[in-house]
Every structure is written in structure tokens, then in C-alpha cells.
Amino acid sequence: MYVLNRLAIVGLSVFVSLTSARAETIDLNVNDQAAMFRFSTYSNNAGYGNAAFNVGFLYDTDENVYFEGGVMVTGMAGDKTPGLRVGLGPKGVVAIHDAGNAYALALGIEAAYRFPTTRRFGISAQGFYAPSIVAYDDTERYQELEVRVEYDMLPTANVYLGYRRMRAHMVSAADFDVNAGGFLGFKITF
């Protein structure tokens, strides 16, 4: 736990230094068993797209916790598909769960589409995968999938319904879902 505390302090220090004079997003979603909070800050210094630096925390009713931190580089997919943004990037995940602890560096991809006829509605999906080479301790591999249907209530705030499954495959213990199920949430950009 001492190592995790030190990594958290270093990570938070680096993250705070990256957030000056940039846009930020707060994302909160809940269901009956879990709550997830994500904070993102954006930089447009990543060439043709934007880089989003993310940290997140999930807590459930069984007192299991999950931490994530990463970067996602995003941009418009092209002129032939207006409204489609795509991205890719890595994130570190730590899951402290009754069934075991999972540690991984997952590689991810995301896509978000805003319907051209009604820009307030959109869908988004993201997936992350960590094979055994970047899964640590007793973790054999890690998988995550999340899909959302979104509605922009304001230009800087939306609400959404989604489904998420985060699964850890273990070497010497039973595989377990870090979190799985539907959720309701909102995202605010400022």
C-alpha cells in the first residue's frame, strides 16, 4: 500500500501541473451498486488532435475500489464522417477487489458520434485491453468496454445512459468483474 500511496502522490502532482490553463471535464455516473468519478483535462498541443489526461475512481457497495489514470489522443475522423471523433491511448488501472487485486497498463480506443441532423444526441464507445505482458502481479489480462447514449442539455453539459464491463482475468485466482452493469451519469465541461 505504501508504493500505491507514493505513486498516487507523484501521479497527482504531475496531473495538477498539466491542468493549468486548459479545459476540464467532470464525469460522474452511478447505479445501485457503484459510483464512478472521472476528471479530465485537455491539451491541444498533440498535433492534429487533442490530448485528454484522465484520472478516475470507482467505488462499489462491497467496498471494492478501482483507480485509473491515462491519456487519450482524440480528433475528428475526417471530412467524410462529420460528427465522428476517434481516439487512442493507454491507461493504468488498479483494482482492489474482494476476489483479488488487478494491475495493468491497458491500451484503448474510443469513438464518439454526434448525429448531424440533431447535434444534441450522440453515442460513444470505448474499449481497453491489457495482455499478459502489461498485466502485473497475479493479473493475466484486463478488458474494459463502455458504451453510452448521450444527450447535450447545454453546450457544456450532457446526461447519458450507459453500460460498462470491466473484467480482470487472473493467473491463480478466479476471474472477476471489477464492475459490470448499466449506469446513469452526467458530464460537465468548464
C-alpha positions in Angstrom: 0.0 0.0 0.0 3.0 2.3 0.6 4.0 2.0 -3.0 0.5 2.8 -4.2 0.3 5.9 -2.0 3.6 7.2 -3.3 2.5 6.5 -6.9 -0.7 8.3 -6.2 1.1 11.4 -4.9 3.5 11.5 -7.8 0.7 11.0 -10.3 -1.5 13.7 -8.7 1.5 16.1 -8.8 2.1 15.5 -12.5 -1.6 15.7 -13.2 -2.0 19.0 -11.4 1.0 20.5 -13.3 -0.7 19.6 -16.6 -4.0 21.2 -15.8 -3.1 24.9 -15.9 -5.0 27.0 -18.4 -6.8 24.1 -20.1 -10.4 22.8 -20.3 -11.5 20.3 -17.7 -14.3 17.8 -17.6 -16.0 16.2 -14.6 -17.8 13.0 -15.3 -19.9 11.2 -12.7 -22.0 8.1 -13.2 -23.9 5.9 -10.7 -26.1 2.8 -10.4 -27.4 0.9 -7.3 -24.1 -0.8 -6.7 -21.3 1.6 -7.8 -20.3 5.2 -8.4 -17.6 6.3 -10.8 -15.9 9.7 -10.9 -13.6 10.8 -13.7 -11.7 14.1 -14.1 -10.1 15.0 -17.4 -8.0 17.9 -18.6 -7.4 18.7 -22.3 -4.4 20.0 -24.2 -4.4 20.9 -27.9 -0.6 20.5 -28.2 -0.9 17.0 -29.5 -0.5 17.8 -33.2 -3.8 17.4 -35.2 -6.0 16.4 -32.2 -6.4 16.9 -28.5 -4.8 15.0 -25.7 -7.1 14.2 -22.7 -5.3 13.4 -19.4 -7.7 11.4 -17.2 -7.9 10.1 -13.7 -10.8 8.1 -12.3 -12.1 6.4 -9.2 -14.8 3.8 -8.8 -16.3 2.6 -5.5 -19.0 -0.1 -5.0 -21.2 -1.2 -2.2 -18.9 -4.1 -1.4 -16.1 -1.6 -0.7 -14.1 -2.6 -3.8 -12.2 0.3 -5.4 -10.8 0.9 -8.8 -8.3 3.6 -9.9 -7.4 4.7 -13.4 -5.1 7.2 -15.0 -4.1 7.7 -18.6 -4.0 9.8 -21.7 -6.2 9.7 -24.8 -5.4 11.5 -28.0 -8.5 12.3 -30.0 -9.5 14.1 -33.2 -12.1 14.2 -35.9 -12.2 11.1 -38.1 -12.3 13.1 -41.4 -14.5 15.1 -43.7 -16.4 12.0 -45.0 -17.8 11.3 -41.5 -18.8 14.6 -39.9 -19.5 14.3 -36.2 -17.2 11.3 -35.6 -14.3 11.7 -33.2 -11.9 8.8 -32.6 -9.1 8.4 -30.1 -6.5 6.0 -28.8 -4.2 5.9 -25.8 -3.0 4.0 -22.7 -4.2 4.0 -19.1 -3.0 2.4 -15.9 -5.6 0.5 -13.9 -5.5 -0.7 -10.3 -8.5 -2.7 -9.0 -8.6 -3.7 -5.3 -11.4 -6.2 -5.1 -12.7 -8.9 -2.8 -11.9 -11.5 -5.5 -8.3 -10.3 -5.9 -6.2 -7.3 -7.0 -5.6 -6.4 -10.6 -2.9 -4.2 -12.0 -2.5 -3.4 -15.7 -1.4 -0.9 -18.4 -4.3 -1.1 -20.9 -4.3 0.1 -24.4 -7.5 1.7 -25.6 -9.6 3.1 -28.4 -12.7 5.3 -28.4 -15.2 6.6 -30.8 -18.0 9.2 -30.3 -20.6 10.2 -32.9 -22.9 13.2 -32.8 -25.8 12.9 -35.3 -25.5 15.7 -37.9 -29.3 16.3 -38.0 -29.6 16.7 -34.3 -26.2 17.5 -32.7 -27.6 17.1 -29.2 -27.8 13.3 -29.4 -24.8 11.1 -29.6 -23.4 7.7 -29.0 -19.9 6.8 -27.7 -17.9 3.6 -27.0 -14.5 2.9 -25.6 -12.6 -0.3 -25.1 -9.3 -1.1 -23.3 -7.3 -4.3 -23.3 -4.1 -5.3 -21.4 -2.5 -8.6 -22.5 -0.3 -10.5 -20.0 2.9 -8.7 -21.0 1.5 -5.4 -19.5 -0.7 -7.1 -16.7 1.1 -7.3 -13.4 1.2 -9.3 -10.2 -1.5 -12.1 -10.4 -3.3 -10.4 -13.3 -3.2 -12.4 -16.6 -5.1 -9.8 -18.6 -7.6 -7.0 -18.3 -10.6 -6.0 -20.5 -12.9 -3.0 -20.4 -15.8 -2.0 -22.6 -18.1 1.0 -22.1 -21.0 2.3 -24.4 -23.1 5.4 -23.9 -26.1 7.2 -25.4 -25.8 10.9 -24.7 -27.9 14.0 -24.7 -26.4 17.5 -24.6 -28.7 19.5 -22.2 -26.3 22.5 -22.6 -23.3 23.1 -24.8 -21.1 22.3 -21.8 -23.2 19.6 -20.0 -24.7 16.3 -21.0 -26.5 13.4 -19.4 -26.2 9.8 -20.5 -27.2 6.2 -20.1 -24.5 3.6 -20.5 -23.3 0.1 -19.9 -19.8 -0.9 -18.7 -18.0 -4.2 -18.1 -14.5 -4.2 -16.6 -13.1 -7.7 -16.3 -9.8 -9.0 -14.7 -8.5 -12.4 -15.8 -6.3 -13.8 -13.1 -3.4 -16.3 -13.1 -4.0 -18.2 -9.9 -7.5 -17.0 -8.8 -10.9 -16.9 -10.4 -11.6 -14.2 -13.0 -13.8 -11.4 -11.8 -15.8 -8.4 -12.9 -14.4 -5.2 -11.4 -17.7 -3.6 -12.4 -20.5 -4.6 -14.8 -23.9 -3.1 -15.5 -25.9 -0.1 -16.6 -25.4 3.4 -15.2 -26.8 6.9 -15.4 -24.5 9.9 -15.4 -23.6 13.4 -16.4 -20.6 15.2 -17.8 -19.7 18.9 -17.3 -17.0 20.7 -19.2 -15.7 24.1 -17.9 
